[in-house]
Amino acid sequence: MRSGRIGWLVGWGLVLWLGWGMVSWALAQAKTEPDSPAVENLPAGALVRLGSWEPNASPAQGHTTGVYELAFLPQGRYLVSRGMDDTIRIWDLVHPPQHLRLQASKPMALAPQGDLLAAVGEGATVKLWRLPQGKELLALNTEADFLGFRSPRELVVVSRGVVTVYEITSGRKVGQDVLVRMQAPLALSEDGRLLAYTISLYNATVHCFDLRRRRPVGTFPGKTGQPICAAFSPGATLLASGGRHKLTHLWEVSSGRLLHKLSGHQGPVQAVAFSPDGRWIATASWDKTAIVWEVASGRRIITLRGHRKHVASVAFSPDGKRLATGSTDRTIVVWDLDRLILGAPDTAAPPQGPELDRLWEQLASPDAAQAYEAMGKLITAPGPTVELVQRKLRSLLQTDQQQRITELIAQLDDPRYMVRERATKQLARMLVLARPLLEKHLQQTLSAEVRFRIRKLLALPKSQSAFSPEEVY
């Protein structure tokens, strides 16, 4: 009897010991397992994550499939997203995660003023909604492979290579249809004039068509891989295209000249967007990252990592200070670019003395990220920075002016009388800076003409010009 009781106690002790071991293992796994909800914590520099990547997330929380298109409304408060779940969400970024859901599928387009949304709604018809209320205004009985706005009142619809323009208020066609030999439309310029497209699954070239003149205007050849995405810069002076080759090509539209190859992604480039001021480009890739690049130099500024799967869409806010990234993990992250690029507000003392000169040199760094970091630190010391810029520019101006003064002194001995007179008058206007060099040349020159003119100039009052501005050529 006693041995049975001992066995019973030992058995329960073993069960409790094993149970506690399983609980400890489960707790440890919950801390390290990538599917844990804790992974949804915001990455550094992110403002908010919209939606959820949890497999049992409700459709009320956000998209249930990947997010493939994004666009901010002009005031920056609302963000529009399109998912492959045939819904469009209008997110209130002031009160996240509040949002409005519309039943619509690809493609979608936002009017220039941001008050109208076009997309393919139920019944495969193109519909227009008033934003941000989501009120349906118009339904067009037409299919669409691509949508864009030519103006606040005109909608461009591309379907099977036929480009049609509709007047929004009445739904009537504007002008004649344009037939363009294409495989896939990629982008429309802001003014609705230029359309970028591909003509074959096996062709790496992006083509451009002028819809107003009704003719092709350029080709932008790639080396390998089909282009997946494209975007025009503000003003349509530049065209960026990305694709399966993992590169983003940046072209000058007017000449067709390749300006930069942006290399840094480890997977195909799914989406590309220009900042509103045209200074930056953002690219989204299957490698789960988004990269922000500087347009002028083609250099990488920052890489954003905050998604578990492919990043499929990107969009800048109207002020360019935020970037939204959408992913096939069903979530959207809104990033604080000011903080990420210019740096977090520094609680330390503002830079001064030698540190200011070091930051000035860092502005010219070939590493764009370091240059923007220096810019962010200089902003924290506005007074000393203004003085620094004035001092550096004054030094540069003096160097340029000294070169100009040397050229003018040489012209004092020119065989042409008018050249000598013009040089004398210009030196008189620059007498404060020119006096040291004039005195030096007076001791070195052998030309009587030059000595005569220099003495005439040196005899002028130090604070007074000999000639009025109108007399100087």
C-alpha positions, 0 to 999 in steps of 0.5 A: 500500500505504501509502495503504491502511494510512493509510485503514485507520488513519483508518477505525478511528480514526473508529470509535473516536471515534464509539464513544466519543461514543456511550458518553459520550452513553449515560453522560450519559443514564443520569444524567438519564433518569427511568427510570434505577434511580438515580431509586429513591434515597429522597427526603428524609424517606423511610425505605424503598422497597418493591418496584421500578418497573423494568419487568423487576422480578421478582414476588419483589421486590414487586407487579407492578401498582399498590398500592391498599390499605395497612394497618399491623399494630398493633405497626408492624413489618409493613405489608400491601399489596394490588396489582392483581396479585391478591396481598397482601404482608406486609412486614417493615419491620425486615428489608426487603425481606423479605415474605410473598405471599398470592394474593388480590384486592380488597377487603381488611380488617384486624381491629382487633387486627391479627391477622386479614386478610380478602380475596377469595381464589382462587375468588372466595371470602372468606378469612381469614388469621392474621397475620403468618404468613399461615396460612389460617383460614377460607373463606366461600362468598360474593362481596364488593364490600367487607369490614370488621370490626365487632369482632375476631370479626365480619366485615362483607361487602357484596355487591351492596348486601346487608350480611351479618355473619359470625361468624369462628370458625364462619363463620355469619351473625349476625342478618339481612342488611341491604339498602342501595341503593348503587352503591359502598361506601366506608368502615366506621367502626372500630366497624362501625356506620356505612357510607359509600357512594355511590348513583350514578356521577353523584351527588357525594353521600356517604351514611351508613347505621347498620347497627345501627339499620338506617336512613340517618343522613345525606348529605354532598353534594359539588358535582361529581365522583363520590366515589372514597374516604372514611374515618371518623375514630377515634370516627367523629365526622368523615368525609372524602371525596375524588374526581375534583373534586381536593378532600377534604371534611371533615364532622362526622357528627352534624350533617352540617356541612362543616368544611373543603374541603382544596384542594391536589391537582392531580388526583383524590383516590384515597385518604384516611386519618386518623392514629390520634389524629385530628389529621392526614389524609393524602390520595393523588392522581393528581398523584403526591403525598400531602399531610398536613393538620391536621384542626383548621385544615384547613391543609396541613402537608407535601406528599410527592413520591416516586413516578413515577405516581399515588399510590393508597393511604395508611396511618398507622402505629399511633403516627402517626409514619410514613406509607406511600404506595402507587403505580401505579408498583408501589412503596411508600414509608414516610415518617418524619413526625416528621422531616418535620413536626417537622424533622430533629434540629438539631445547632446549639445549642438555642434560647434567649432571644429565639429562644424568644419568636419560636418561641412566636409562630410556634406561632400561625402560620396556616401549619401547617408553620411551627407544627410546625417551631417545635414541633420546635425547642422540643422540642430545649430542654425546660428553657427551653421549660417555663419559657417556657410557664409564663411565658406562661401565668402572664401569660395567667392574670394578665390573666384574673384582673385582669379578674375582679378588676375585675368583683368590685370593681364588685360591691362596690357592687351593691344586693344584699347577697348579691352584695356579700358574695360579691364580698368573700369572693372578693376575699379569696381573691385578695388577693395579686393584688387588692391593687394594684387595690383600693388604686387603687379606694380612691382613686377611688371615691365609694361609702362602701360600697365604701371600707368593704369595700376597707379591710376587705380591705386590713387583712387580712394579705398572706399570709393569707386572711380566709375558708376555701375553703368560705366562698367561693361 
